[in-house]
Amino acid sequence: MRQTKIVVTSVEDDNFCKCRFCDKKIAEIKNDIMVPSAEECYKNGNVPVPNFGWFCSQACAVNYETKFDINFAKTKEGKIDYYL
């Protein structure tokens, strides 16, 4: 039987979307809207993971995987990308 790993992180109510690994600010939340938009953040190389949050880069996403021994879905090229 495979072991289930649960990672608990805190969500701060500070009106910013931050990287789940390094805490870098990705966007500001104004009236429940990301500024810059989620689409723009994605185009700028930020990595969204559904029902989880954002990473500022592929490197932070991979570092998070390593630190918590989990695996996100990857493309054929090995990138974490749920929105291709």
Buried (B, 14 or more C-beta within 10 A) or exposed (E): EEEEEEEEEEEEEEEBBBBBBEEBEBBEEEEEEBEBEBEEBBEEEBBBBEEEBBBBBBEBBBBBBEEEEEEBEBEEEEEBBBEE
